[in-house]
């Protein structure tokens, strides 16, 4: 099953359609009002929604304009982000491999849809393609062996980062540097884990103006998705609709020699095999 946020309305996506050219039906209309149009509300009734969606009529599917798609979880109760979760990225950043997840938060006001312009802040602005997890069931002390049962779905994310703001003070301001408006695009759709052949081994990458700058696989995560959910829920009570940015592989601009950052007119494309792609056009202030 796949869902999308089409101009602020929850849509059930035909899973046979191309993630980058999805077709779908409006959930509120198709369910005769059983489920509301608000995309975020579905996560509080995720299991009920899944049961309904299993038999939903998709014959009335229509193409969805990707330019109107919004973030698949527009107002999550909690946002977690994981730093240094790929060994090659930790190395390029000059840090030792973490022995526990490096956790910070991003702010939901930075969330955006999968396609559109992003206004660059004044500092050195960098890219970080990431697998993003949205929870459909909350809980505390979730065993890793049961963690996938709590996942509503997976999507593509970008953790766009103003390195000047991030490292302006010690310790770094990770959350602020990564939370300018539009700095957290998500989409294009949310795919349930059973839609993905191997959710623990997904290729992901990023291009700037058509040139590959990042390419990796989630199999190289230091802490995989089940481990992250187990470790987070050992401390924090997780909630339906929570979002987890799971980290980025090597190839970020700050780690390159010479360093490379985003500029007005640059086109940033981020992708994960089977989940689709994001496309942001950078605009200067």
CORSULLIN-V225814 format. One record per residue. RES is the residue in one letter. SS is DSSP state (H for helix, E for strand, L for the rest). D_CENTER is the distance of its C-alpha to the mean C-alpha in whole Angstrom. Layout:
RES&SS&D_CENTER + RES&SS&D_CENTER
This chain:
X&L&17 + X&E&14 + X&E&14 + X&E&13 + X&E&14 + X&E&16 + X&L&18 + X&L&17 + X&E&19 + X&E&17 + X&E&18 + X&E&18 + X&E&18 + X&L&20 + X&L&19 + X&L&21 + X&L&20 + X&L&18 + X&H&14 + X&H&15 + X&H&18 + X&L&17 + X&E&20 + X&E&20 + X&E&23 + X&E&22 + X&H&22 + X&H&24 + X&H&27 + X&H&27 + X&L&27 + X&L&30 + X&L&28 + X&L&27 + X&L&24 + X&L&23 + X&L&21 + X&L&19 + X&H&15 + X&H&14 + X&H&18 + X&H&17 + X&H&16 + X&H&19 + X&H&21 + X&H&18 + X&H&21 + X&H&24 + X&H&21 + X&H&21 + X&H&24 + X&H&25 + X&H&22 + X&H&24 + X&L&27 + X&L&26 + X&L&28 + X&L&26 + X&L&29 + X&L&28 + X&L&25 + X&E&25 + X&E&22 + X&L&19 + X&L&19 + X&H&16 + X&H&17 + X&H&17 + X&E&14 + X&E&12 + X&L&9 + X&L&9 + X&L&9 + X&L&11 + X&L&13 + X&L&12 + X&L&15 + X&L&13 + X&E&10 + X&E&11 + X&E&10 + X&E&12 + X&E&14 + X&L&16 + X&L&15 + X&E&16 + X&H&20 + X&H&20 + X&H&18 + X&H&20 + X&H&23 + X&H&22 + X&L&22 + X&L&25 + X&L&24 + X&L&25 + X&L&23 + X&L&22 + X&L&24 + X&L&21 + X&L&18 + X&E&17 + X&E&15 + X&E&15 + X&L&13 + X&L&12 + X&L&13 + X&H&12 + X&H&14 + X&H&12 + X&E&9 + X&E&10 + X&L&10 + X&L&10 + X&E&13 + X&E&16 + X&E&17 + X&E&16 + X&E&19 + X&L&20 + X&L&21 + X&L&24 + X&L&23 + X&L&22 + X&E&18 + X&E&16 + X&L&13 + X&L&11 + X&E&9 + X&E&6 + X&E&6 + X&E&3 + X&E&6 + X&E&8 + X&E&12 + X&L&15 + X&L&17 + X&L&18 + X&E&21 + X&L&22 + X&L&23 + X&L&21 + X&L&23 + X&H&21 + X&H&22 + X&H&21 + X&H&18 + X&H&16 + X&H&18 + X&H&16 + X&E&13 + X&E&13 + X&E&10 + X&E&7 + X&E&5 + X&E&4 + X&E&3 + X&E&7 + X&L&8 + X&L&12 + X&E&14 + X&E&18 + X&H&20 + X&H&23 + X&H&22 + X&H&20 + X&L&23 + X&L&26 + X&L&27 + X&L&27 + X&L&25 + X&L&22 + X&L&20 + X&H&17 + X&H&16 + X&H&18 + X&H&17 + X&L&13 + X&L&14 + X&L&16 + X&L&15 + X&L&13 + X&L&11 + X&E&8 + X&E&7 + X&E&5 + X&E&7 + X&E&10 + X&E&10 + X&E&9 + X&E&11 + X&L&13 + X&H&14 + X&H&17 + X&H&16 + X&L&15 + X&L&18 + X&L&17 + X&L&14 + X&L&15 + X&L&16 + X&L&13 + X&E&14 + X&E&12 + X&E&13 + X&E&14 + X&E&17 + X&E&18 + X&L&21 + X&L&21 + X&E&22 + X&E&20 + X&E&18 + X&E&16 + X&E&16 + X&E&16 + X&E&15 + X&H&13 + X&H&17 + X&H&18 + X&E&15 + X&L&18 + X&L&17 + X&L&15 + X&H&13 + X&H&16 + X&H&18 + X&H&15 + X&H&15 + X&H&19 + X&H&19 + X&H&17 + X&H&19 + X&L&22 + X&L&22 + X&L&20 + X&L&20 + X&E&17 + X&L&17 + X&L&16 + X&L&12 + X&L&11 + X&E&8 + X&E&7 + X&E&6 + X&L&8 + X&L&10 + X&L&11 + X&L&14 + X&L&17 + X&L&18 + X&L&17 + X&H&20 + X&H&21 + X&H&22 + X&L&24 + X&L&27 + X&L&28 + X&L&25 + X&L&23 + X&L&21 + X&L&20 + X&L&23 + X&L&24 + X&L&23 + X&L&21 + X&E&18 + X&E&15 + X&E&14 + X&E&11 + X&E&11 + X&E&10 + X&L&14 + X&L&14 + X&L&10 + X&E&11 + X&E&11 + X&E&10 + X&E&13 + X&E&14 + X&E&18 + X&E&19 + X&E&22 + X&L&24 + X&L&25
